[in-house]
Structure formats: structure tokens, C-alpha cells
Amino acid sequence: QVQLVESGGGLVQPGGSLRLSCAAPGSIFSRAVMGWDRQAPGKQRELVASITVGGSTNYRDSMKGRFTISRDNAKNTVYLQMNSLTPEDTALYYCFARSPLMGDYWGQGTQVTVSS
């Protein structure tokens, strides 16, 4: 069973920062678009950001300029640096790996809570 292992969530004050990490098996990571979705209570899951194997990135408009996605191909890990967090960013953040060859996979989710 493919496992995506997420870490880095937690409680942060408004205006603060967090960095999420997600490690994937190398056989998946090297062939997949990696990224993050999030789901807030009572809301639909939405794309936060994604990054291709070659490093091209895509962000939801509301995250542009605040969030940065990156990947370390040597460590099979994708990161999401989140700055200037607001209470509206409170959600369960899911790492995903999407590959036409290997299939789609999601992590268990890591909670991000922005509150004073």
C-alpha cells in the first residue's frame, strides 16, 4: 500500500508561518505531480498547490504570494511553505501524488489551525 507521510501541521497565530512536508515512495515521487489539497469544515476540498516533476508550479489564486511549494527529488519529499496565515487557512491539508502511470494517492491529512 502506497503511503504518503505528512508532517508539519499545527496551531499558529494569524500572520504566522508553517511548513508542511510530505514524503512519498521514490517509485511514485519520481513520476508524479505532487501537491496539496485542503478541506475546511463544511467546505469542499480544494487544490492548494501542485508541482510537476520538472518543477513547474500551480497555485490557487488566494495562495499566490503567500504559499510556496517545492520538491526535493533526492529526498522524495514535497514541501509547502505557508506564510501570512489567516484563520481562513484553517483546514485539514492533504498531500497528493498524481501520475498517469502510477495512479493517484493521498496522505491521511495534517491539521493546520490558525487562531489567536
C-alpha positions in Angstrom: 0.0 0.0 0.0 1.4 3.4 -1.0 1.9 5.7 1.9 2.3 9.5 1.7 3.6 10.6 5.1 2.7 14.2 6.0 4.1 16.3 8.8 4.4 19.9 9.9 0.8 20.9 10.7 -0.2 22.5 14.0 -1.5 25.6 15.7 -0.2 29.0 14.6 -1.3 32.6 15.2 -2.6 34.8 12.4 0.2 36.2 10.4 2.4 33.2 11.3 4.1 30.6 9.2 4.2 26.8 8.9 6.0 24.4 6.6 4.3 21.1 5.6 6.3 18.1 4.4 5.2 15.0 2.6 7.4 12.0 1.9 6.5 9.5 -0.8 8.0 6.3 -2.1 10.6 7.0 -4.8 8.8 4.9 -7.4 5.8 7.2 -7.1 7.5 10.5 -6.4 9.8 10.4 -9.5 6.8 10.0 -11.8 4.1 12.1 -10.1 2.8 15.6 -9.9 2.9 16.3 -6.2 0.8 18.7 -4.3 -1.6 19.7 -1.6 -5.4 19.9 -1.2 -7.2 21.2 1.8 -10.6 20.8 3.3 -12.1 23.2 5.9 -15.1 22.1 8.0 -18.3 22.3 6.0 -16.5 23.2 2.8 -15.4 21.3 -0.3 -11.9 20.1 -0.7 -9.9 22.5 -2.8 -6.5 22.5 -4.5 -3.8 24.5 -2.8 -0.8 24.0 -5.0 0.9 21.5 -7.2 4.4 20.9 -8.7 5.4 18.8 -11.6 8.5 16.5 -11.8 10.2 19.3 -13.7 9.4 21.9 -11.1 6.5 23.8 -12.7 4.1 25.1 -10.1 0.5 25.9 -9.9 -1.3 27.7 -7.1 -4.9 28.5 -6.1 -5.2 32.3 -6.6 -5.8 33.0 -2.9 -2.4 31.3 -2.1 -0.3 33.1 -4.6 2.4 35.2 -2.9 1.8 33.5 0.5 2.4 29.9 -0.2 5.4 28.2 -1.9 5.5 24.6 -3.0 8.8 22.9 -3.6 10.1 19.4 -4.0 13.4 17.7 -3.2 13.8 14.9 -5.6 16.7 13.4 -3.7 14.6 13.1 -0.6 11.3 12.2 -2.4 9.7 15.0 -0.4 7.4 17.8 -1.3 7.1 20.9 0.9 4.5 23.6 1.3 5.8 26.8 3.0 2.8 28.8 4.2 3.3 32.4 5.3 0.9 35.2 6.4 -1.6 32.6 7.5 -5.1 33.7 8.3 -8.0 31.9 10.1 -9.4 31.2 6.7 -6.4 28.9 6.1 -7.6 26.6 8.9 -8.2 23.2 7.3 -7.0 19.6 7.0 -4.2 19.6 4.4 -3.8 16.5 2.3 -0.7 15.7 0.3 -1.3 14.0 -3.1 0.7 12.3 -5.8 -0.9 12.1 -9.2 0.6 10.0 -12.0 -0.9 8.7 -15.2 1.3 5.7 -14.9 1.2 5.0 -11.2 -2.2 6.3 -10.2 -3.4 8.8 -7.7 -2.6 8.7 -4.0 -3.4 10.9 -0.9 -2.0 11.2 2.6 -4.0 11.0 5.8 -4.0 14.7 6.2 -2.4 17.1 8.6 -4.4 19.7 10.6 -3.5 23.4 10.3 -5.2 25.7 12.7 -4.8 29.4 12.6 -6.1 31.1 15.7 -5.1 33.6 18.3 
